[in-house]
């Protein structure tokens, strides 16, 4: 039975020996050799023969599928080599290999012997590109535009290079000059980098951080200050109060700043409590209408 792509092997599973098949004329010494134990030289030579045969077969036939699947199995070493570059990432290596295999399949479908290049040279950029696209599209905690995702990588590379040359962390201006971009773009890219990973609000602080005894992050966030909702109204009232007559401003100050009663205000100004009440009611109504019109 020929290798099947719909039931892929795990990275550590042993490869099957290459079966005899009329679609491909193989040396006898390779028929009983597991695909993952065929050396690079033989793999390249065999791949050329398989690609030549693939170009002669009609797509959708059993023979075409056999040759194509054999090419995939034969070149899985390229995927494992490319995936090893991303071994420090948090994603499981098996997932990275599966994604890289998709890139390998795309490379096989696009490759032409007439290009005059070796298949590994042609395939590696496609395999690595597929893996990078996987990390770019799935590893960010918050989705950001692709332009900023790529800018983050450029900033990381430029930052490492400048840090080695300057023996210190580079400034925003130095990063901008290194990449040939505006400083505002650097600031935007650095801010976007914060979206790559996110900390859980329920996560407990590490003892190594010297935060022993502290609660989770959610318990250390600031509380909601309901008094902030009145700031907008205060800012709107200031110019309206400033436009009031002097006596009405004084009544408002005595009532709401000094906390005097209407009777005490009347005694202070030499007018009746009823008059104070009418003036205060009229002033508050004017201010209320002013706020309503602004809204």
C-alpha positions in Angstrom: 0.0 0.0 0.0 1.4 3.4 -0.9 1.9 6.1 1.7 -1.2 8.2 2.5 -1.4 11.9 3.3 -4.8 11.6 4.9 -3.2 9.5 7.6 0.1 11.2 8.2 2.8 9.6 10.4 3.7 11.2 13.7 7.2 12.8 13.6 8.7 9.9 15.6 6.9 7.1 13.8 9.2 4.8 11.7 8.9 5.3 7.9 7.6 2.5 5.8 9.9 0.8 3.2 9.4 2.0 -0.4 7.0 -0.6 -2.0 7.4 -1.9 -5.5 5.1 -0.2 -8.0 5.0 -0.2 -11.7 4.7 3.6 -11.8 8.4 4.0 -10.8 11.4 2.0 -11.8 13.7 1.9 -8.7 17.0 0.3 -7.9 16.6 -3.0 -6.1 18.7 -1.7 -3.2 16.0 0.9 -2.3 12.9 -1.2 -2.5 13.3 -2.6 1.1 14.9 0.6 2.6 12.7 2.7 4.9 12.1 6.1 3.3 13.5 8.0 6.3 16.8 6.0 6.1 17.5 6.9 2.5 20.5 9.2 2.4 20.4 12.7 1.0 22.2 11.9 -2.2 19.9 9.0 -3.0 16.9 11.1 -1.9 17.8 13.8 -4.4 18.4 11.4 -7.2 15.2 9.5 -6.5 13.2 12.7 -6.2 14.4 13.8 -9.7 13.2 10.4 -11.1 9.9 10.7 -9.3 9.3 14.3 -10.5 10.1 13.3 -14.0 7.5 10.4 -13.7 5.0 12.7 -12.1 5.1 15.1 -15.0 4.1 12.2 -17.3 1.1 11.0 -15.2 -2.4 12.3 -15.3 -3.5 14.1 -12.1 -6.1 12.2 -10.2 -5.0 8.7 -11.1 -3.8 6.1 -8.7 -0.2 6.2 -10.2 -0.1 10.0 -9.8 -1.2 9.8 -6.2 1.4 7.1 -5.5 4.3 9.1 -6.9 3.2 12.3 -5.2 2.8 10.7 -1.8 6.1 9.0 -2.2 7.8 12.3 -2.8 6.2 13.7 0.3 7.4 10.8 2.4 10.9 10.9 0.8 11.4 14.6 1.6 9.9 14.8 5.1 13.5 15.2 6.4 13.4 18.8 4.9 10.3 19.5 7.0 11.9 18.2 10.2 15.1 20.3 9.5 13.0 23.4 9.0 10.8 22.7 12.0 13.9 22.4 14.2 14.6 26.1 13.7 11.4 26.8 15.6 11.9 24.3 18.5 12.0 27.0 21.1 8.5 28.2 20.4 5.6 27.2 22.6 3.8 25.2 19.9 4.1 21.4 20.0 6.8 20.2 17.5 4.2 17.8 16.0 2.0 20.7 15.0 5.0 22.6 13.5 5.9 19.5 11.4 2.3 19.1 10.2 2.2 22.7 9.1 5.6 22.3 7.4 4.3 19.2 5.6 1.6 21.4 4.0 4.4 23.7 2.7 6.2 20.6 1.4 3.1 19.5 -0.5 2.7 22.9 -2.0 6.4 22.9 -3.1 5.9 19.5 -4.7 2.9 20.7 -6.6 4.7 23.8 -7.9 8.1 22.3 -8.7 9.3 21.8 -12.3 12.5 20.0 -13.2 13.0 22.5 -16.1 13.7 25.2 -13.5 17.2 23.8 -13.2 17.4 23.9 -9.4 17.5 21.2 -6.8 14.2 20.4 -5.1 15.5 21.1 -1.5 16.6 24.6 -2.6 13.2 25.3 -4.1 11.2 23.7 -1.2 12.8 25.2 1.9 11.5 28.8 1.5 8.0 27.4 1.0 8.2 25.1 4.0 9.6 27.8 6.3 7.1 30.4 4.9 4.2 28.1 5.8 5.6 27.6 9.4 6.1 31.3 9.8 2.6 32.1 8.6 1.3 29.6 11.1 3.0 31.4 14.0 2.0 34.8 12.6 -1.7 33.9 12.3 -2.1 31.8 15.5 0.5 32.8 18.1 -0.6 36.4 18.7 -2.8 36.9 21.8 -4.5 39.9 20.2 -4.9 40.2 16.4 -2.9 43.0 14.9 -2.4 43.9 11.2 0.2 41.9 9.3 2.2 45.1 8.7 2.7 45.4 12.5 3.5 41.7 12.9 6.3 42.0 10.3 7.5 45.3 11.8 7.8 43.5 15.2 10.2 41.0 13.6 12.2 43.8 11.9 12.5 45.7 15.2 13.6 42.5 17.0 16.4 41.9 14.5 17.4 45.5 14.3 17.4 45.8 18.1 19.6 42.7 18.5 22.1 44.0 15.9 22.2 47.5 17.5 22.6 46.2 21.0 25.7 44.2 20.0 27.2 47.2 18.2 26.3 49.8 20.9 26.7 47.5 24.0 23.3 48.9 25.2 19.7 48.9 24.3 19.0 51.1 21.2 16.8 54.2 21.4 13.7 54.7 19.3 15.6 57.2 17.1 18.4 54.7 16.5 15.9 51.9 15.6 14.2 54.3 13.2 17.5 55.2 11.5 18.5 51.5 11.3 15.3 50.5 9.5 14.8 53.7 7.6 11.4 54.5 9.0 9.8 57.2 11.1 10.1 57.2 14.8 6.3 57.1 15.2 6.3 53.7 13.3 8.9 52.4 15.7 6.7 53.4 18.7 3.7 51.8 17.0 5.6 48.6 16.3 6.9 48.4 19.9 3.4 48.9 21.2 2.1 46.2 18.9 4.7 43.8 20.3 2.8 43.8 23.6 0.0 42.0 21.9 2.1 38.9 21.1 1.6 37.4 24.5 -0.9 38.0 27.2 -0.9 37.2 30.9 -3.9 35.6 32.6 -5.7 37.7 35.1 -5.9 34.6 37.3 -2.2 33.9 37.1 -0.4 33.9 40.5 2.9 35.8 40.7 6.1 33.7 40.7 8.0 33.4 44.0 11.2 34.4 42.0 9.6 37.7 41.2 9.6 38.7 44.9 5.8 39.0 44.9 5.2 36.3 47.5 1.9 36.7 49.3 0.4 38.9 46.6 -2.9 38.0 45.0 -3.6 37.3 41.3 -3.3 40.1 38.8 -7.0 40.6 38.7 -7.0 41.3 42.4 -4.3 43.9 42.1 -5.9 46.0 39.3 -7.3 49.4 40.2 -10.9 49.8 41.2 -13.5 51.7 39.1 -13.8 55.3 40.3 -17.4 56.2 39.7 -16.5 59.8 40.4 -14.8 60.0 37.1 -18.2 60.0 35.3 -18.9 63.5 36.7 -15.6 65.1 35.3 -17.2 65.7 31.9 -20.1 67.5 33.4 -17.8 69.6 35.6 -15.8 70.6 32.6 -18.9 71.6 30.7 -20.4 73.6 33.7 -17.3 75.7 34.3 -17.8 78.1 31.3 -21.6 78.3 32.0 -21.1 79.2 35.6 -18.5 81.8 34.7 -21.2 83.5 32.5 -23.7 83.8 35.3 -24.3 87.1 37.1 -22.1 87.7 40.2 -25.0 87.2 42.7 -26.0 83.9 41.2 -22.4 82.6 41.2 -22.2 83.7 44.9 -25.4 81.8 45.8 -24.1 78.6 44.1 -20.8 78.9 46.0 -22.5 79.5 49.3 -24.9 76.6 48.7 -22.6 73.9 47.2 -19.1 74.9 48.3 -19.7 76.3 51.8 -22.7 74.1 52.4 -25.0 76.9 53.8 -28.7 76.5 54.0 -31.1 78.7 52.0 -31.9 80.6 55.2 -28.3 81.2 56.0 -27.6 82.3 52.4 -30.5 84.8 52.7 -29.1 86.2 55.9 -25.7 86.5 54.3 -27.0 88.4 51.3 -29.8 90.3 53.1 -32.7 88.7 51.1 -35.4 86.3 52.0 -35.1 82.5 52.0 -37.9 82.4 49.4 -36.0 84.7 47.1 -32.9 82.6 47.5 -34.9 79.5 46.6 -36.3 81.1 43.4 -32.8 82.3 42.3 -31.2 79.0 43.0 -34.0 77.1 41.2 -33.7 79.4 38.2 -29.9 79.1 38.0 -29.9 75.3 38.3 -32.5 75.1 35.6 -30.4 77.3 33.3 -27.3 75.1 33.9 -29.4 71.9 33.3 -30.7 73.2 30.0 -27.2 74.1 29.0 -25.9 70.6 29.6 -28.9 69.1 27.7 -28.2 71.3 24.7 -24.5 70.3 24.7 -25.4 66.6 24.8 
